[in-house]
Amino acid sequence: MSISVFDLFKIGIGPSSSHTVGPMQAAADFREALSESDLANVARVKVELFGSLSATGKGHATDSAIILGLMGERPSTINPEIVDSTVAELKSTNRLKFVDQRAIEFIWDRDMCFLEEVLPYHPNAMSISAFDINGTTLHSNTYYSIGGGFVIDESHAHEDAYVVPQVAVPYDFSSAKELLALCEEHNMRLSELMMANEKTWRTEAEIRDGLMDIWAAMKECIANGLHKEGVLPGGLNVRRRAMSLHKSLIKATRPNIISSTLSAMDWVNLYALAVNEENAGGGRMVTAPTNGAAGIIPAVLMYFMEFTDKVGEEDVVDFLLAAAAIGVLCKKNASISGAEVGCQGEVGSACAMAAAGLCDVLGGTPMQVENAAEIGLEHNLGLTCDPVGGLVQVPCIERNAIAAMKAINATQMALRGDGDHFISLDKVIKTMRDTGRDMQDKYKETSRGGLAVNAIEC
């Protein structure tokens, strides 16, 4: 199973990779799968949402994302500014512009169905069916949004077909133990090994350009978050804080009274808050590796780039490649889906990835990088996914800031050691998988337990 860095880092739209990006992608894929004759004869489309997609789909804009996907929009290219107006127009007219501006009837309460049923393969499931004027089914398929924007349909549900086409990479690995052995055997850093693997699909120039595009999108997201204020959508009345925090930091004439360390923490917090407020507002995002955890890697990388002398493009590329190596392991051996293993799979994985990326660019050995990732993930084990109101706001926004600081601390601890440590990253990833299986479903992105129920006063 081969996973590319560009599978883990994808430009999309907020607020959720599994509930927004994935469903939009699935709906667009469904539309493309229709034959020309079927397209001409479609008179009605019905959408059914199951499991977590049903439970928190409204708060995560799943329904809106699917509509836009059916209209041919893709997460990587859609203009976030058109979302609200497009959906409002459909609801007022009951007309869906399906193909070549041809509109078909779409009655929201009839054709967008939120069901209690949970399908066996994955909790993030959706079915789409197209009918002709007589009610005959022209095409139907079930899709699973399995985290980080990865989508598979029913025919591939048990084949791990969400990965890139299967080709032989020069340094294939399925565990951290194998990864470290390869690095030692070939005297390579994690980032160097990942670059060699990526060349299976792209030239080095294409890889570097693609990763710099990813970084540009991350920086743009931070910048957008720093220049917006007001209340986030959804009804919780959560106010954006990044803009005011940024202004206060700019005005500061000296570091925090206690120590400069706390001043650095302010900036890391700021970057993470900016990203995740943009995500909550439905802005342009980079899944890293998910939207719910999208602020951690950009915050840590921005901190490194802004507060380190003599840094450049090479550091960005190495950071993201090393981070991706850890993301590959989390994806292969556990999950990055909050609906499957809780927030430990999203924030925990992102924290480990950020720690690995930072440790690599700071000159850490492969063993130290693995140690940093292990520390970052270990101390997010058991983290539940219980978004209040089904919105990616509370506790998600602050959680990214806290995890970004954890990643930096994990790197510091790893660099102070020699890489030798008691618990391996492989064991922690296995523990994350096992803990996710043991975790009650109400703590896995359903908003039926934890803060999601205790924060709402009766």
C-alpha positions as a Markdown table, in Angstrom:
| # | Residue | x | y | z |
|---|---|---|---|---|
| 1 | Met | 0.0 | 0.0 | 0.0 |
| 2 | Ser | 1.6 | 3.2 | -1.2 |
| 3 | Ile | 0.6 | 6.6 | 0.1 |
| 4 | Ser | 2.0 | 9.9 | -1.3 |
| 5 | Val | 2.7 | 13.1 | 0.6 |
| 6 | Phe | 0.1 | 14.6 | -1.7 |
| 7 | Asp | -2.5 | 12.2 | -0.4 |
| 8 | Leu | -2.0 | 13.5 | 3.1 |
| 9 | Phe | -1.8 | 17.2 | 2.2 |
| 10 | Lys | -4.6 | 18.3 | -0.1 |
| 11 | Ile | -6.0 | 21.7 | -0.7 |
| 12 | Gly | -9.7 | 21.8 | 0.1 |
| 13 | Ile | -12.4 | 23.6 | 2.0 |
| 14 | Gly | -13.6 | 23.7 | 5.6 |
| 15 | Pro | -14.9 | 22.7 | 8.0 |
| 16 | Ser | -14.1 | 19.0 | 7.7 |
| 17 | Ser | -12.0 | 16.8 | 5.5 |
| 18 | Ser | -14.1 | 13.7 | 6.2 |
| 19 | His | -17.5 | 15.5 | 6.4 |
| 20 | Thr | -17.0 | 18.2 | 3.8 |
| 21 | Val | -14.1 | 17.5 | 1.5 |
| 22 | Gly | -14.8 | 13.8 | 1.1 |
| 23 | Pro | -18.5 | 14.0 | 0.5 |
| 24 | Met | -18.0 | 16.8 | -2.1 |
| 25 | Gln | -15.4 | 14.6 | -3.8 |
| 26 | Ala | -17.8 | 11.6 | -3.7 |
| 27 | Ala | -20.7 | 13.6 | -5.2 |
| 28 | Ala | -18.6 | 14.9 | -8.0 |
| 29 | Asp | -17.3 | 11.4 | -8.7 |
| 30 | Phe | -20.9 | 10.1 | -8.8 |
| 31 | Arg | -21.8 | 12.8 | -11.3 |
| 32 | Glu | -18.8 | 11.9 | -13.5 |
| 33 | Ala | -19.7 | 8.2 | -13.3 |
| 34 | Leu | -23.0 | 8.7 | -15.1 |
| 35 | Ser | -23.0 | 7.9 | -18.8 |
| 36 | Glu | -24.0 | 10.5 | -21.3 |
| 37 | Ser | -27.4 | 8.9 | -21.8 |
| 38 | Asp | -28.0 | 8.7 | -18.1 |
| 39 | Leu | -27.0 | 12.3 | -17.6 |
| 40 | Ala | -29.5 | 13.3 | -20.2 |
| 41 | Asn | -32.3 | 11.3 | -18.5 |
| 42 | Val | -31.7 | 12.2 | -14.8 |
| 43 | Ala | -34.8 | 13.8 | -13.3 |
| 44 | Arg | -34.1 | 13.3 | -9.6 |
| 45 | Val | -31.2 | 12.7 | -7.3 |
| 46 | Lys | -31.5 | 11.3 | -3.7 |
| 47 | Val | -28.8 | 11.5 | -1.1 |
| 48 | Glu | -28.7 | 9.3 | 2.1 |
| 49 | Leu | -26.3 | 9.9 | 4.9 |
| 50 | Phe | -25.4 | 7.3 | 7.5 |
| 51 | Gly | -23.6 | 7.1 | 10.8 |
| 52 | Ser | -21.4 | 10.1 | 11.7 |
| 53 | Leu | -22.1 | 11.8 | 8.4 |
| 54 | Ser | -25.7 | 11.8 | 9.4 |
| 55 | Ala | -25.2 | 12.7 | 13.1 |
| 56 | Thr | -23.0 | 15.7 | 12.6 |
| 57 | Gly | -23.4 | 16.3 | 8.9 |
| 58 | Lys | -25.4 | 19.6 | 9.2 |
| 59 | Gly | -22.8 | 21.1 | 11.5 |
| 60 | His | -20.0 | 20.0 | 9.2 |
| 61 | Ala | -21.8 | 21.3 | 6.0 |
| 62 | Thr | -21.9 | 17.8 | 4.6 |
| 63 | Asp | -25.2 | 18.4 | 2.9 |
| 64 | Ser | -24.0 | 21.6 | 1.3 |
| 65 | Ala | -20.8 | 20.0 | 0.1 |
| 66 | Ile | -22.7 | 17.2 | -1.6 |
| 67 | Ile | -24.9 | 19.6 | -3.4 |
| 68 | Leu | -21.9 | 21.5 | -4.7 |
| 69 | Gly | -20.2 | 18.2 | -5.7 |
| 70 | Leu | -23.3 | 17.2 | -7.7 |
| 71 | Met | -23.0 | 20.5 | -9.5 |
| 72 | Gly | -19.5 | 19.6 | -10.5 |
| 73 | Glu | -17.5 | 21.5 | -7.9 |
| 74 | Arg | -14.3 | 20.0 | -6.5 |
| 75 | Pro | -12.8 | 20.8 | -3.0 |
| 76 | Ser | -9.4 | 21.8 | -4.5 |
| 77 | Thr | -10.9 | 24.4 | -6.9 |
| 78 | Ile | -14.2 | 25.6 | -5.4 |
| 79 | Asn | -14.5 | 29.2 | -4.4 |
| 80 | Pro | -15.6 | 29.2 | -0.8 |
| 81 | Glu | -17.5 | 32.4 | -1.3 |
| 82 | Ile | -20.2 | 30.8 | -3.5 |
| 83 | Val | -21.2 | 28.1 | -1.0 |
| 84 | Asp | -23.8 | 29.8 | 1.0 |
| 85 | Ser | -25.5 | 31.7 | -1.9 |
| 86 | Thr | -25.6 | 28.5 | -4.0 |
| 87 | Val | -27.2 | 26.4 | -1.3 |
| 88 | Ala | -29.7 | 29.2 | -0.4 |
| 89 | Glu | -30.8 | 29.5 | -4.1 |
| 90 | Leu | -31.4 | 25.7 | -4.3 |
| 91 | Lys | -33.5 | 25.7 | -1.1 |
| 92 | Ser | -35.6 | 28.6 | -2.3 |
| 93 | Thr | -36.2 | 27.2 | -5.8 |
| 94 | Asn | -36.0 | 23.5 | -5.3 |
| 95 | Arg | -33.9 | 23.3 | -8.5 |
| 96 | Leu | -30.5 | 21.7 | -8.7 |
| 97 | Lys | -28.2 | 22.8 | -11.7 |
| 98 | Phe | -27.0 | 19.3 | -12.5 |
| 99 | Val | -25.5 | 19.1 | -16.0 |
| 100 | Asp | -24.8 | 22.0 | -18.5 |
| 101 | Gln | -26.9 | 24.3 | -16.3 |
| 102 | Arg | -29.9 | 21.9 | -16.8 |
| 103 | Ala | -31.9 | 22.0 | -13.6 |
| 104 | Ile | -33.6 | 19.1 | -12.0 |
| 105 | Glu | -36.0 | 19.1 | -9.1 |
| 106 | Phe | -34.4 | 18.7 | -5.6 |
| 107 | Ile | -36.5 | 19.1 | -2.6 |
| 108 | Trp | -34.2 | 19.3 | 0.4 |
| 109 | Asp | -36.4 | 17.6 | 3.0 |
| 110 | Arg | -37.3 | 14.8 | 0.7 |
| 111 | Asp | -34.0 | 14.2 | -1.2 |
| 112 | Met | -31.4 | 14.9 | 1.5 |
| 113 | Cys | -31.9 | 12.1 | 4.1 |
| 114 | Phe | -30.2 | 11.9 | 7.5 |
| 115 | Leu | -30.5 | 8.3 | 8.7 |
| 116 | Glu | -29.8 | 6.7 | 12.0 |
| 117 | Glu | -28.4 | 3.5 | 10.4 |
| 118 | Val | -24.6 | 2.9 | 10.6 |
| 119 | Leu | -23.1 | 0.9 | 7.7 |
| 120 | Pro | -20.7 | -1.8 | 8.6 |
| 121 | Tyr | -17.6 | -0.8 | 6.7 |
| 122 | His | -17.1 | 2.7 | 8.1 |
| 123 | Pro | -19.2 | 5.2 | 10.1 |
| 124 | Asn | -18.8 | 7.9 | 7.5 |
| 125 | Ala | -21.1 | 6.6 | 4.7 |
| 126 | Met | -23.3 | 8.1 | 2.1 |
| 127 | Ser | -25.4 | 6.7 | -0.8 |
| 128 | Ile | -26.4 | 8.7 | -3.9 |
| 129 | Ser | -29.0 | 7.5 | -6.4 |
| 130 | Ala | -30.1 | 9.0 | -9.7 |
| 131 | Phe | -33.6 | 8.3 | -11.2 |
| 132 | Asp | -35.3 | 9.1 | -14.5 |
| 133 | Ile | -38.7 | 10.7 | -14.9 |
| 134 | Asn | -40.4 | 7.3 | -14.2 |
| 135 | Gly | -38.6 | 6.7 | -11.0 |
| 136 | Thr | -36.3 | 4.0 | -12.5 |
| 137 | Thr | -32.8 | 4.0 | -11.0 |
| 138 | Leu | -30.2 | 5.0 | -13.5 |
| 139 | His | -27.2 | 4.8 | -11.2 |
| 140 | Ser | -26.6 | 4.3 | -7.5 |
| 141 | Asn | -23.5 | 4.0 | -5.4 |
| 142 | Thr | -22.3 | 4.1 | -1.7 |
| 143 | Tyr | -19.3 | 6.0 | -0.7 |
| 144 | Tyr | -17.2 | 6.0 | 2.5 |
| 145 | Ser | -15.3 | 9.1 | 3.6 |
| 146 | Ile | -12.5 | 7.5 | 5.6 |
| 147 | Gly | -10.7 | 10.5 | 6.9 |
| 148 | Gly | -8.4 | 13.2 | 5.5 |
| 149 | Gly | -10.5 | 13.6 | 2.3 |
| 150 | Phe | -9.9 | 10.0 | 1.3 |
| 151 | Val | -13.0 | 8.4 | -0.4 |
| 152 | Ile | -13.7 | 4.9 | -1.6 |
| 153 | Asp | -16.9 | 3.5 | -3.1 |
| 154 | Glu | -18.7 | 0.3 | -2.3 |
| 155 | Ser | -16.8 | -1.8 | -4.9 |
| 156 | His | -13.5 | -1.0 | -3.3 |
| 157 | Ala | -14.5 | -0.9 | 0.4 |
| 158 | His | -12.3 | -3.8 | 1.3 |
| 159 | Glu | -9.4 | -3.3 | -1.0 |
| 160 | Asp | -7.7 | -0.2 | 0.4 |
| 161 | Ala | -8.2 | 1.3 | -3.0 |
| 162 | Tyr | -8.1 | 4.9 | -1.6 |
| 163 | Val | -4.3 | 5.0 | -2.1 |
| 164 | Val | -2.5 | 5.9 | -5.3 |
| 165 | Pro | -2.1 | 3.3 | -8.0 |
| 166 | Gln | 0.0 | 0.4 | -6.7 |
| 167 | Val | 3.6 | 0.7 | -7.9 |
| 168 | Ala | 6.8 | -0.4 | -6.3 |
| 169 | Val | 8.4 | 2.4 | -4.4 |
| 170 | Pro | 12.2 | 2.0 | -3.8 |
| 171 | Tyr | 11.9 | 2.1 | 0.0 |
| 172 | Asp | 8.6 | 0.6 | 0.9 |
| 173 | Phe | 7.8 | 0.5 | 4.7 |
| 174 | Ser | 4.8 | -0.5 | 6.7 |
| 175 | Ser | 6.2 | 0.2 | 10.2 |
| 176 | Ala | 8.4 | 2.6 | 12.0 |
| 177 | Lys | 10.8 | -0.2 | 12.6 |
| 178 | Glu | 11.1 | -0.9 | 8.9 |
| 179 | Leu | 11.4 | 2.9 | 8.2 |
| 180 | Leu | 14.3 | 3.3 | 10.6 |
| 181 | Ala | 16.0 | 0.2 | 9.3 |
| 182 | Leu | 15.9 | 1.6 | 5.7 |
| 183 | Cys | 17.2 | 5.0 | 6.9 |
| 184 | Glu | 20.1 | 3.3 | 8.7 |
| 185 | Glu | 20.9 | 0.9 | 5.8 |
| 186 | His | 21.0 | 3.6 | 3.2 |
| 187 | Asn | 22.2 | 6.4 | 5.4 |
| 188 | Met | 19.2 | 8.6 | 4.7 |
| 189 | Arg | 17.1 | 11.1 | 6.7 |
| 190 | Leu | 13.3 | 10.5 | 6.7 |
| 191 | Ser | 12.8 | 13.4 | 4.4 |
| 192 | Glu | 15.4 | 12.0 | 1.9 |
| 193 | Leu | 13.8 | 8.6 | 1.9 |
| 194 | Met | 10.3 | 10.0 | 1.3 |
| 195 | Met | 11.6 | 12.2 | -1.5 |
| 196 | Ala | 13.1 | 9.0 | -3.1 |
| 197 | Asn | 9.7 | 7.3 | -2.9 |
| 198 | Glu | 7.8 | 10.3 | -4.2 |
| 199 | Lys | 9.9 | 10.3 | -7.3 |
| 200 | Thr | 8.0 | 7.1 | -8.2 |
| 201 | Trp | 5.1 | 9.3 | -9.3 |
| 202 | Arg | 6.6 | 12.7 | -10.0 |
| 203 | Thr | 9.9 | 14.4 | -10.8 |
| 204 | Glu | 11.8 | 16.1 | -8.0 |
| 205 | Ala | 11.0 | 19.5 | -9.5 |
| 206 | Glu | 7.2 | 18.6 | -9.5 |
| 207 | Ile | 7.4 | 17.4 | -5.9 |
| 208 | Arg | 9.1 | 20.5 | -4.7 |
| 209 | Asp | 6.7 | 22.8 | -6.6 |
| 210 | Gly | 3.7 | 20.9 | -5.3 |
| 211 | Leu | 4.9 | 21.1 | -1.7 |
| 212 | Met | 5.6 | 24.8 | -2.0 |
| 213 | Asp | 2.0 | 25.2 | -3.4 |
| 214 | Ile | 0.8 | 23.4 | -0.3 |
| 215 | Trp | 2.9 | 25.7 | 1.9 |
| 216 | Ala | 1.6 | 28.7 | 0.1 |
| 217 | Ala | -2.0 | 27.6 | 0.7 |
| 218 | Met | -1.2 | 27.1 | 4.4 |
| 219 | Lys | 0.3 | 30.5 | 4.7 |
| 220 | Glu | -2.7 | 32.1 | 2.9 |
| 221 | Cys | -5.0 | 30.3 | 5.3 |
| 222 | Ile | -3.1 | 31.8 | 8.2 |
| 223 | Ala | -3.1 | 35.2 | 6.7 |
| 224 | Asn | -6.8 | 35.1 | 6.0 |
| 225 | Gly | -7.5 | 34.0 | 9.6 |
| 226 | Leu | -5.5 | 36.9 | 10.9 |
| 227 | His | -7.6 | 39.5 | 9.1 |
| 228 | Lys | -11.1 | 38.3 | 9.9 |
| 229 | Glu | -13.2 | 39.0 | 12.9 |
| 230 | Gly | -16.7 | 38.4 | 14.0 |
| 231 | Val | -18.7 | 35.3 | 15.0 |
| 232 | Leu | -18.2 | 31.9 | 13.4 |
| 233 | Pro | -21.3 | 30.4 | 11.6 |
| 234 | Gly | -23.4 | 27.6 | 13.2 |
| 235 | Gly | -25.2 | 29.1 | 16.1 |
| 236 | Leu | -22.7 | 28.7 | 19.0 |
| 237 | Asn | -21.7 | 32.4 | 18.7 |
| 238 | Val | -18.0 | 31.5 | 19.0 |
| 239 | Arg | -16.0 | 34.7 | 18.3 |
| 240 | Arg | -12.9 | 34.7 | 16.2 |
| 241 | Arg | -9.8 | 35.5 | 18.3 |
| 242 | Ala | -6.9 | 35.4 | 15.9 |
| 243 | Met | -7.2 | 39.0 | 14.7 |
| 244 | Ser | -7.3 | 40.6 | 18.1 |
| 245 | Leu | -4.5 | 38.4 | 19.4 |
| 246 | His | -2.4 | 39.3 | 16.4 |
| 247 | Lys | -2.9 | 43.0 | 17.0 |
| 248 | Ser | -1.8 | 42.6 | 20.6 |
| 249 | Leu | 1.3 | 40.7 | 19.7 |
| 250 | Ile | 2.3 | 43.2 | 17.1 |
| 251 | Lys | 1.9 | 46.0 | 19.7 |
| 252 | Ala | 4.0 | 44.2 | 22.3 |
| 253 | Thr | 7.4 | 45.9 | 22.7 |
| 254 | Arg | 9.1 | 43.1 | 24.7 |
| 255 | Pro | 8.6 | 39.4 | 25.3 |
| 256 | Asn | 6.1 | 38.1 | 27.9 |
| 257 | Ile | 7.1 | 39.2 | 31.4 |
| 258 | Ile | 7.7 | 35.7 | 32.6 |
| 259 | Ser | 9.9 | 34.5 | 29.8 |
| 260 | Ser | 10.3 | 34.7 | 26.0 |
| 261 | Thr | 9.1 | 31.1 | 25.8 |
| 262 | Leu | 5.6 | 32.2 | 26.6 |
| 263 | Ser | 5.9 | 34.8 | 23.9 |
| 264 | Ala | 6.8 | 32.1 | 21.4 |
| 265 | Met | 3.7 | 30.1 | 22.6 |
| 266 | Asp | 1.5 | 33.1 | 21.8 |
| 267 | Trp | 2.7 | 33.1 | 18.2 |
| 268 | Val | 2.2 | 29.3 | 17.8 |
| 269 | Asn | -1.2 | 29.6 | 19.3 |
| 270 | Leu | -2.0 | 32.5 | 17.0 |
| 271 | Tyr | -1.1 | 30.5 | 13.9 |
| 272 | Ala | -3.1 | 27.5 | 14.9 |
| 273 | Leu | -6.2 | 29.6 | 15.9 |
| 274 | Ala | -6.0 | 31.5 | 12.6 |
| 275 | Val | -6.1 | 28.3 | 10.5 |
| 276 | Asn | -8.8 | 26.6 | 12.5 |
| 277 | Glu | -11.0 | 29.6 | 12.6 |
| 278 | Glu | -10.8 | 29.8 | 8.8 |
| 279 | Asn | -11.6 | 26.1 | 8.7 |
| 280 | Ala | -14.7 | 26.6 | 10.9 |
| 281 | Gly | -15.8 | 29.4 | 8.7 |
| 282 | Gly | -15.6 | 27.2 | 5.6 |
| 283 | Gly | -12.5 | 28.8 | 4.1 |
| 284 | Arg | -9.8 | 27.4 | 1.8 |
| 285 | Met | -7.8 | 24.8 | 3.7 |
| 286 | Val | -5.1 | 22.2 | 3.5 |
| 287 | Thr | -5.9 | 18.8 | 5.0 |
| 288 | Ala | -3.0 | 18.1 | 7.3 |
| 289 | Pro | -3.8 | 15.3 | 7.5 |
| 290 | Thr | -7.4 | 16.3 | 8.2 |
| 291 | Asn | -9.3 | 19.6 | 8.4 |
| 292 | Gly | -10.2 | 19.1 | 12.1 |
| 293 | Ala | -6.4 | 19.0 | 12.8 |
| 294 | Ala | -5.4 | 21.3 | 10.0 |
| 295 | Gly | -3.8 | 24.0 | 12.2 |
| 296 | Ile | -1.1 | 22.0 | 13.9 |
| 297 | Ile | 1.4 | 21.4 | 11.1 |
| 298 | Pro | 1.1 | 24.9 | 9.6 |
| 299 | Ala | 1.5 | 26.5 | 13.1 |
| 300 | Val | 4.6 | 24.5 | 13.8 |
| 301 | Leu | 6.1 | 25.0 | 10.4 |
| 302 | Met | 5.3 | 28.8 | 10.4 |
| 303 | Tyr | 6.9 | 29.1 | 13.9 |
| 304 | Phe | 10.1 | 27.4 | 12.5 |
| 305 | Met | 10.2 | 29.5 | 9.4 |
| 306 | Glu | 9.5 | 32.8 | 11.2 |
| 307 | Phe | 11.7 | 32.4 | 14.2 |
| 308 | Thr | 14.7 | 30.5 | 12.7 |
| 309 | Asp | 17.6 | 32.2 | 10.9 |
| 310 | Lys | 18.7 | 31.1 | 7.4 |
| 311 | Val | 15.7 | 29.0 | 6.4 |
| 312 | Gly | 14.3 | 28.5 | 3.0 |
| 313 | Glu | 12.3 | 26.3 | 0.5 |
| 314 | Glu | 14.4 | 23.2 | 1.3 |
| 315 | Asp | 13.3 | 23.3 | 4.9 |
| 316 | Val | 9.6 | 23.5 | 3.9 |
| 317 | Val | 10.1 | 20.5 | 1.6 |
| 318 | Asp | 12.0 | 18.4 | 4.2 |
| 319 | Phe | 9.5 | 19.3 | 7.0 |
| 320 | Leu | 6.5 | 18.2 | 5.0 |
| 321 | Leu | 8.1 | 15.0 | 3.7 |
| 322 | Ala | 9.3 | 13.9 | 7.1 |
| 323 | Ala | 5.8 | 14.7 | 8.5 |
| 324 | Ala | 4.2 | 12.7 | 5.7 |
| 325 | Ala | 6.3 | 9.6 | 6.6 |
| 326 | Ile | 4.6 | 9.5 | 10.0 |
| 327 | Gly | 1.2 | 10.2 | 8.5 |
| 328 | Val | 1.7 | 7.2 | 6.2 |
| 329 | Leu | 2.2 | 5.0 | 9.3 |
| 330 | Cys | -0.8 | 6.4 | 11.1 |
| 331 | Lys | -3.0 | 5.9 | 8.0 |
| 332 | Lys | -1.7 | 2.4 | 7.2 |
| 333 | Asn | -1.8 | 0.9 | 10.7 |
| 334 | Ala | -4.5 | 2.8 | 12.5 |
| 335 | Ser | -6.7 | 5.7 | 11.2 |
| 336 | Ile | -6.8 | 9.5 | 10.8 |
| 337 | Ser | -10.6 | 9.5 | 11.0 |
| 338 | Gly | -12.2 | 11.0 | 14.1 |
| 339 | Ala | -15.4 | 9.0 | 13.3 |
| 340 | Glu | -13.4 | 5.8 | 13.4 |
| 341 | Val | -10.9 | 6.3 | 16.3 |
| 342 | Gly | -11.8 | 9.6 | 17.9 |
| 343 | Cys | -9.7 | 12.8 | 17.8 |
| 344 | Gln | -6.6 | 10.9 | 18.7 |
| 345 | Gly | -6.6 | 9.9 | 15.1 |
| 346 | Glu | -6.8 | 13.5 | 13.8 |
| 347 | Val | -5.1 | 15.7 | 16.3 |
| 348 | Gly | -2.8 | 12.9 | 17.6 |
| 349 | Ser | -1.6 | 12.0 | 14.2 |
| 350 | Ala | -1.1 | 15.7 | 13.2 |
| 351 | Cys | 0.8 | 16.3 | 16.4 |
| 352 | Ala | 3.1 | 13.4 | 15.7 |
| 353 | Met | 3.6 | 14.5 | 12.1 |
| 354 | Ala | 4.4 | 18.1 | 13.1 |
| 355 | Ala | 6.9 | 16.8 | 15.7 |
| 356 | Ala | 8.6 | 14.6 | 13.1 |
| 357 | Gly | 8.8 | 17.4 | 10.6 |
| 358 | Leu | 10.3 | 19.9 | 13.1 |
| 359 | Cys | 12.8 | 17.3 | 14.4 |
| 360 | Asp | 14.0 | 16.5 | 10.9 |
| 361 | Val | 14.7 | 20.1 | 9.9 |
| 362 | Leu | 16.4 | 20.8 | 13.2 |
| 363 | Gly | 18.9 | 18.0 | 12.4 |
| 364 | Gly | 17.4 | 15.2 | 14.4 |
| 365 | Thr | 18.5 | 11.6 | 13.5 |
| 366 | Pro | 15.9 | 9.2 | 12.2 |
| 367 | Met | 15.7 | 7.7 | 15.7 |
| 368 | Gln | 15.1 | 11.1 | 17.3 |
| 369 | Val | 12.5 | 11.9 | 14.7 |
| 370 | Glu | 10.7 | 8.7 | 15.4 |
| 371 | Asn | 11.0 | 9.5 | 19.1 |
| 372 | Ala | 9.5 | 12.9 | 18.6 |
| 373 | Ala | 6.6 | 11.5 | 16.7 |
| 374 | Glu | 6.1 | 8.8 | 19.4 |
| 375 | Ile | 6.0 | 11.4 | 22.2 |
| 376 | Gly | 3.5 | 13.6 | 20.2 |
| 377 | Leu | 1.1 | 10.8 | 19.5 |
| 378 | Glu | 1.4 | 9.0 | 22.9 |
| 379 | His | 0.2 | 12.0 | 24.8 |
| 380 | Asn | -2.9 | 12.3 | 22.7 |
| 381 | Leu | -4.0 | 8.7 | 23.2 |
| 382 | Gly | -7.6 | 8.4 | 24.2 |
| 383 | Leu | -8.6 | 11.8 | 22.9 |
| 384 | Thr | -12.3 | 11.8 | 22.1 |
| 385 | Cys | -14.0 | 13.6 | 19.2 |
| 386 | Asp | -17.0 | 15.3 | 20.7 |
| 387 | Pro | -17.6 | 18.6 | 18.8 |
| 388 | Val | -20.2 | 20.8 | 20.5 |
| 389 | Gly | -23.2 | 21.3 | 18.2 |
| 390 | Gly | -21.6 | 19.1 | 15.6 |
| 391 | Leu | -19.4 | 22.1 | 14.6 |
| 392 | Val | -15.7 | 22.0 | 14.2 |
| 393 | Gln | -15.3 | 24.8 | 16.7 |
| 394 | Val | -15.4 | 23.7 | 20.4 |
| 395 | Pro | -13.1 | 22.1 | 21.4 |
| 396 | Cys | -11.5 | 21.7 | 18.0 |
| 397 | Ile | -10.0 | 25.2 | 17.5 |
| 398 | Glu | -8.2 | 25.4 | 20.8 |
| 399 | Arg | -7.2 | 21.8 | 20.6 |
| 400 | Asn | -5.1 | 22.5 | 17.6 |
| 401 | Ala | -3.2 | 25.2 | 19.4 |
| 402 | Ile | -2.5 | 22.9 | 22.4 |
| 403 | Ala | -1.3 | 20.1 | 20.1 |
| 404 | Ala | 1.0 | 22.4 | 18.2 |
| 405 | Met | 2.8 | 23.3 | 21.4 |
| 406 | Lys | 2.9 | 19.6 | 22.3 |
| 407 | Ala | 4.6 | 18.9 | 19.0 |
| 408 | Ile | 7.3 | 21.5 | 19.7 |
| 409 | Asn | 7.8 | 20.1 | 23.2 |
| 410 | Ala | 8.0 | 16.6 | 21.9 |
| 411 | Thr | 10.7 | 17.7 | 19.5 |
| 412 | Gln | 12.7 | 19.4 | 22.2 |
| 413 | Met | 12.5 | 16.3 | 24.4 |
| 414 | Ala | 13.6 | 14.0 | 21.5 |
| 415 | Leu | 16.5 | 16.2 | 20.5 |
| 416 | Arg | 17.8 | 16.2 | 24.1 |
| 417 | Gly | 18.0 | 12.4 | 23.9 |
| 418 | Asp | 19.8 | 10.0 | 21.7 |
| 419 | Gly | 16.7 | 8.5 | 20.1 |
| 420 | Asp | 16.6 | 5.5 | 22.4 |
| 421 | His | 13.3 | 5.3 | 24.3 |
| 422 | Phe | 11.0 | 2.8 | 26.0 |
| 423 | Ile | 7.9 | 2.8 | 23.9 |
| 424 | Ser | 8.2 | 2.6 | 20.1 |
| 425 | Leu | 6.0 | 4.6 | 17.7 |
| 426 | Asp | 4.7 | 1.3 | 16.3 |
| 427 | Lys | 3.3 | 0.4 | 19.7 |
| 428 | Val | 1.7 | 3.8 | 20.2 |
| 429 | Ile | 0.0 | 3.6 | 16.7 |
| 430 | Lys | -1.3 | 0.1 | 17.5 |
| 431 | Thr | -2.5 | 1.4 | 20.9 |
| 432 | Met | -4.3 | 4.3 | 19.1 |
| 433 | Arg | -6.0 | 1.8 | 16.8 |
| 434 | Asp | -7.0 | -0.5 | 19.7 |
| 435 | Thr | -8.2 | 2.4 | 21.9 |
| 436 | Gly | -10.3 | 3.6 | 19.0 |
| 437 | Arg | -12.0 | 0.3 | 18.7 |
| 438 | Asp | -12.7 | 0.2 | 22.4 |
| 439 | Met | -14.0 | 3.8 | 22.5 |
| 440 | Gln | -17.8 | 4.2 | 22.6 |
| 441 | Asp | -19.3 | 5.5 | 19.4 |
| 442 | Lys | -20.8 | 8.5 | 21.1 |
| 443 | Tyr | -17.2 | 9.8 | 21.5 |
| 444 | Lys | -16.4 | 9.4 | 17.8 |
| 445 | Glu | -17.7 | 12.5 | 15.9 |
| 446 | Thr | -21.4 | 12.0 | 16.7 |
| 447 | Ser | -21.8 | 14.9 | 19.1 |
| 448 | Arg | -23.7 | 12.5 | 21.4 |
| 449 | Gly | -21.2 | 12.4 | 24.3 |
| 450 | Gly | -18.6 | 14.3 | 26.2 |
| 451 | Leu | -18.4 | 18.1 | 25.8 |
| 452 | Ala | -21.0 | 17.9 | 23.0 |
| 453 | Val | -23.7 | 17.1 | 25.6 |
| 454 | Asn | -22.3 | 18.6 | 28.8 |
| 455 | Ala | -21.6 | 22.0 | 27.2 |
| 456 | Ile | -25.3 | 22.5 | 26.3 |
| 457 | Glu | -27.3 | 23.8 | 29.2 |
| 458 | Cys | -30.9 | 22.4 | 29.5 |
